[in-house]
């Protein structure tokens, strides 16, 4: 197998995809421990790789302002860094431009990328082919790094664990009730039901982004007899990982917190509402379970979910058994 010395991994999609891309860092570091590894992510996702022990550099693409200008600036920087290997986990044209014109000796990506004809090696990305997304990522490097698949892994720092230490003085569970997509999110009343079913001896921590605070506060206010603490907006992603790692259980939707749990091998119960694990984004923790509603002919209704139920009944969420 050829050993590349300066490798760039590209994944500029959503935060969950960027977390799963850490599986390639694990694989390439294990196979080529002397190689220098870098990763390119979209702005907002770089925090998960803060002080990552295997990374030489984290490149960031700001898609929110002057998107194309920043793209060309990134391409210039990538060419200047003289990577000998570029691995693209993203299937769209923007990242294809960076990969195809990177100047790398070896480039790999998915056939669906419009610029895949410029790559040295490409494979077809197939949703629902029985593979987990980490397995599909591993296909991109199997020609020089072998077939072994590694789990994603993130590395909260000592400071991250110190930040959450006071929350870990007693037994607790974490719940992350929000999702970008309405139909991927367990209904609010179901989170209330789950809180009510939780043992009184356990503290319930509600996690999420700043925009999820209102939802978490509403859930807290519906269960006044439970010890519920809203931490949404108070912890960054790696601090959340640190907290989740020692929870009795983490309850999540098919969204980023699911992959945060997988990346620290934390116990997790994942609610798949309108989507299905067969898409390849299920939990990877040793202690994990999936909850879903079977027997609906309208499910799954899409890969990423919708802002409202296309059938207007939302049975995949309303009929969920906790």
WOPEDA-V457910 format. One record per residue. N is the residue number from 1. RES is the residue in three letters. PSI is psi as a letter, one per 30 degrees, with the letter a starting at -180 (* if undefined). Layout:
# WOPEDA-V457910
n	res	psi
N	RES	PSI
N	RES	PSI
This chain:
# WOPEDA-V457910
n	res	psi
1	UNK	k
2	UNK	k
3	UNK	j
4	UNK	k
5	UNK	f
6	UNK	j
7	UNK	k
8	UNK	k
9	UNK	k
10	UNK	k
11	UNK	j
12	UNK	g
13	UNK	b
14	UNK	l
15	UNK	e
16	UNK	e
17	UNK	e
18	UNK	e
19	UNK	e
20	UNK	f
21	UNK	f
22	UNK	f
23	UNK	e
24	UNK	e
25	UNK	e
26	UNK	e
27	UNK	e
28	UNK	e
29	UNK	e
30	UNK	e
31	UNK	e
32	UNK	i
33	UNK	f
34	UNK	f
35	UNK	k
36	UNK	k
37	UNK	k
38	UNK	l
39	UNK	k
40	UNK	k
41	UNK	l
42	UNK	l
43	UNK	k
44	UNK	f
45	UNK	f
46	UNK	f
47	UNK	f
48	UNK	f
49	UNK	g
50	UNK	k
51	UNK	g
52	UNK	k
53	UNK	f
54	UNK	f
55	UNK	k
56	UNK	e
57	UNK	k
58	UNK	j
59	UNK	k
60	UNK	k
61	UNK	j
62	UNK	j
63	UNK	f
64	UNK	f
65	UNK	k
66	UNK	h
67	UNK	e
68	UNK	e
69	UNK	e
70	UNK	e
71	UNK	e
72	UNK	e
73	UNK	e
74	UNK	e
75	UNK	e
76	UNK	e
77	UNK	e
78	UNK	e
79	UNK	e
80	UNK	e
81	UNK	f
82	UNK	h
83	UNK	k
84	UNK	f
85	UNK	k
86	UNK	k
87	UNK	j
88	UNK	j
89	UNK	g
90	UNK	k
91	UNK	g
92	UNK	l
93	UNK	e
94	UNK	e
95	UNK	f
96	UNK	e
97	UNK	e
98	UNK	e
99	UNK	e
100	UNK	e
101	UNK	g
102	UNK	f
103	UNK	g
104	UNK	l
105	UNK	e
106	UNK	k
107	UNK	k
108	UNK	k
109	UNK	a
110	UNK	k
111	UNK	f
112	UNK	f
113	UNK	k
114	UNK	f
115	UNK	g
116	UNK	f
117	UNK	f
118	UNK	f
119	UNK	l
120	UNK	f
121	UNK	k
122	UNK	l
123	UNK	l
124	UNK	k
125	UNK	j
126	UNK	j
127	UNK	k
128	UNK	g
129	UNK	g
130	UNK	f
131	UNK	k
132	UNK	l
133	UNK	e
134	UNK	e
135	UNK	e
136	UNK	e
137	UNK	e
138	UNK	f
139	UNK	f
140	UNK	f
141	UNK	g
142	UNK	f
143	UNK	f
144	UNK	f
145	UNK	g
146	UNK	l
147	UNK	f
148	UNK	k
149	UNK	k
150	UNK	l
151	UNK	l
152	UNK	l
153	UNK	k
154	UNK	l
155	UNK	i
156	UNK	k
157	UNK	l
158	UNK	e
159	UNK	e
160	UNK	e
161	UNK	e
162	UNK	e
163	UNK	e
164	UNK	g
165	UNK	e
166	UNK	f
167	UNK	f
168	UNK	g
169	UNK	f
170	UNK	l
171	UNK	k
172	UNK	l
173	UNK	l
174	UNK	k
175	UNK	k
176	UNK	j
177	UNK	f
178	UNK	l
179	UNK	l
180	UNK	e
181	UNK	k
182	UNK	e
183	UNK	f
184	UNK	g
185	UNK	k
186	UNK	k
187	UNK	k
188	UNK	e
189	UNK	f
190	UNK	e
191	UNK	e
192	UNK	e
193	UNK	e
194	UNK	e
195	UNK	e
196	UNK	f
197	UNK	f
198	UNK	k
199	UNK	k
200	UNK	f
201	UNK	f
202	UNK	k
203	UNK	k
204	UNK	j
205	UNK	k
206	UNK	j
207	UNK	l
208	UNK	a
209	UNK	l
210	UNK	e
211	UNK	f
212	UNK	g
213	UNK	e
214	UNK	e
215	UNK	e
216	UNK	e
217	UNK	e
218	UNK	e
219	UNK	e
220	UNK	e
221	UNK	f
222	UNK	f
223	UNK	i
224	UNK	f
225	UNK	g
226	UNK	l
227	UNK	i
228	UNK	k
229	UNK	k
230	UNK	j
231	UNK	g
232	UNK	k
233	UNK	f
234	UNK	f
235	UNK	k
236	UNK	a
237	UNK	e
238	UNK	e
239	UNK	e
240	UNK	e
241	UNK	e
242	UNK	e
243	UNK	e
244	UNK	f
245	UNK	f
246	UNK	g
247	UNK	l
248	UNK	e
249	UNK	k
250	UNK	k
251	UNK	k
252	UNK	l
253	UNK	a
254	UNK	i
255	UNK	a
256	UNK	e
257	UNK	f
258	UNK	e
259	UNK	f
260	UNK	e
261	UNK	e
262	UNK	e
263	UNK	f
264	UNK	g
265	UNK	h
266	UNK	k
267	UNK	k
268	UNK	k
269	UNK	j
270	UNK	k
271	UNK	j
272	UNK	j
273	UNK	d
274	UNK	f
275	UNK	l
276	UNK	k
277	UNK	f
278	UNK	f
279	UNK	f
280	UNK	g
281	UNK	h
282	UNK	l
283	UNK	l
284	UNK	g
285	UNK	l
286	UNK	e
287	UNK	j
288	UNK	l
289	UNK	l
290	UNK	k
291	UNK	k
292	UNK	l
293	UNK	k
294	UNK	l
295	UNK	g
296	UNK	k
297	UNK	f
298	UNK	g
299	UNK	k
300	UNK	l
301	UNK	f
302	UNK	l
303	UNK	e
304	UNK	f
305	UNK	l
306	UNK	l
307	UNK	f
308	UNK	l
309	UNK	k
310	UNK	f
311	UNK	f
312	UNK	g
313	UNK	f
314	UNK	h
315	UNK	f
316	UNK	f
317	UNK	e
318	UNK	e
319	UNK	g
320	UNK	k
321	UNK	k
322	UNK	*
